[in-house]
Every structure is written in C-alpha cells, then in structure tokens.
C-alpha cells in the first residue's frame, strides 16, 4: 500500500478517512478479531509513524536518484520538503524510536551536516 487515507478523504462515497481516525481512537474498544484484521493489512495505528515512514521512503528514493549527495536544508523532492525533514530528524534524534534511528543508520544518514559536507569535499579531491 502506497499510502493510507487522509482524515477527510472519501472512497466510493464513504468517508474512509474519518473511519480510520475512529478506529485509532477506539482501538481499545475493538474486538481482538477487528484489531487483528487491521494489523493484517498493515493499518497504521499512529499517523505520525505513517508520515515518518512515508518521508523515509521518499528519502530512500531521493538517494537512489542522487547517490553522491543528501538533500540540502530547503530542498524539495516530490512536493515534500525532504531537506527540512532531514533537519528535523537531526534536531529530534533523542525523540526518535530505536527502530527509526536504526532505519536512518541503515541508509547511512548523516547525523551531522558538517561531517557530511566534509566527507563530500574529501571525495571531490
């Protein structure tokens, strides 16, 4: 699944976005079977995590196209300010989950812009 419905999104005249919001809000009231069915399709219980994963995917795509560099602070990619997102990850590193930090580490994410610039210039020599 490429993405999940936004809050006000409709599908086949049903407000599927609001329905998703309600499922998250009522998670404790859902039956185990209902929760299992949503889990089975990869339902994002946290919208924040879903957005984070989407941005990570965009960053990975960006790196496939631009193997020699990382986005600059205000650089946009596919209508998303991916550079600002990268800056936010550096600024909020202590608030990221261990899994999020590991995913960024796996792709070689530069936690320090200064080190990344230094490495880039070294490669130019």
RAMODA-V64175 format. One record per pair of residues at least 12 apart in sequence whose C-alpha atoms are under 7 Angstrom apart, sorted by the first residue. I is the first residue (numbers start at 1). J is the second residue. D is the distance in Angstrom with one decimal. If there is no record, write none. Layout:
BEGIN
i=I j=J d=D
i=I j=J d=D
END
This chain:
BEGIN
i=5 j=17 d=5.0
i=7 j=21 d=6.6
i=24 j=45 d=5.7
i=59 j=82 d=6.8
i=71 j=83 d=5.0
i=73 j=87 d=6.6
i=90 j=111 d=5.7
END
